[in-house]
Amino acid sequence: MSNNTNMQYTIYNPGIMNDIFKALNDPARREILKMLQKQDMTAGDIASKFEMTAPSISHHLDKLKRAGLVTTVKQGQFIHYSINTTIIDDILQYILTLKK
């Protein structure tokens, strides 16, 4: 039941849907999601894969987190980022409802 509630909240809240699609619009953020699909990572781990500043990486991670596409867990002094597969499932289910 919680998945349905989450999906309805996502589908019927235009602000959240806009945040999701804006987050997915950026190639760097899509690449971060691909990396997180393989394993959880810290911001430093993620930054080491890109040629951009730490503030830029933080900006991308913040956009992904605000859209609900990633979750965080603090372990000691590090924050570990994970892909939120629940929201991905909700998005896919929503997109399939648009298919005739």
Buried (B, 14 or more C-beta within 10 A) or exposed (E): EEEEEBBEEBBEEEEBBEBBEEBBEBEBBEBBBEBBEEEBBBBEBBBEEBEEEEEEBEBBBEBBBBBBBBBBEEEEEEBBBBBBEBBBEBBEBBEEEEEE
